[in-house]
Amino acid sequence: MRFGIAGYGGRGKLLARKLADFGLDVVGVYDFNPAQLANARFRTFTDIGDLFKLNPDVLVLTTWPSSHATITEKALEHGFDVFVEKPMGAGLVESLQIVRPRDAPQSWSLLATLND
């Protein structure tokens, strides 16, 4: 499986490292803050669209909760499975926005949240 990481702060760096340590392919990491990408051992992007062009199988989303709904929707529209760090959305409205039924040419994509 090919993984893309969106949000390369503390949790994103940890999950990217663990995935790579398990021998999984981290194709790239995204963060809007270029300083977060310094010294990354993966391809880096400050535009999420550029990460999407690599067509990861799974997008691991560890950005601020206020961006979870928007990025998850875009990732699902691209056909990626999505692993969303908790909380799923910034609030109930955003969380429901993520899980609402979709008109998509393919089956439902995996959507998960992580609880510490």
N, C-alpha and C positions, 0 to 999 in steps of 0.2 A: 504494500500500500504506500501511496505517496501522500505526504502530509504537508500542508501549508499552515503556518502559524500567523495569526492576526493578533497583534498586541505583543510586543517583545519587552515587556517589563519583567518584574521578578517571576511571576507565574509562567509567562510565555517562555522565558529563558529556561526555567526548570523543566517544563514539559517538552520543549524542543530537545534539550539535552537528554532527557530520559528516553524519548522516542529513538534518538540516534544511538544511544547506548544499547538499546534493544535490537539494533540493526535495521530499524525502519528508516525509510527515505524521507528526510525533511527537505522538500524541494526549495523552500524559501520562507522568509519571515518578513512580516510587514509591521511597521509602526509609523505613525504620523510624525513622530519625533525622531529626527535623524540621530540624535545623541544616543538614543536607546539602541541603535543598530551598530554602534561602534564596537569593534572587536567580535562581531558575530562570526561564527564559523560556517554560516549558511549564506546563500544569496539573499540580499536585502532589498527591500522596496519601501518607499514612502507613499506609494500609490497602490491601494488595494487591488485596483484593476490589473496592474502589472503582475501581482501575485496570482490572480485568477487566470491569467494567460498561460500559466504553467500547468493548469488543469490538475490540481491535486485531487486525490480521491476523497480526502477528508480535510476540512478546514477546522483547525483548533482555534477557538475564539476566546482570547483572554484580554480583550480591550476593556475600556470603562463600560459599565452596564448601560450607560446612556446610548451607546452605539450598538449594543447587541442586536436589537431588533432589525435595524437597517442593514447591518452587515450580514446577519443570518438570512434575511430575505433575499439579498443579492446572491449569496452563496447557494441557497436552495434553488433559485432561478437558474443558476449555472449548472445545476445537477450535482453539486457536491454534497456529500454527507457532512454534517456539522456537529462538532462537539463544543458546546457552549459552557464556559466557566460560569459558576453561580455569581450572582443571581441571573436567571435567564433573561430578564428584561429589567429596565429601570423601575418598573411598576407593573401593575396588573394589565393595563392597556397594552403596554409594549410586549408583555409576555403572551397575551392573547393574540397579538398581531403575528407573532412567530408561529403559533400552533394552529392558526385558522386553516381551514381546508384550502388547498391550492389546485389550480388548474395547471397541470404539468403533463408533458408527454411521457413521463416516466413515473415509476412508483415513488412513494413517499421516501424521503431521505432520512437517515438516522438523525435524531436530535436528542442530545443528552445534556444533563447538567451535572456538575461536580459538587459534592458536599464535603467539606473538610471534616 
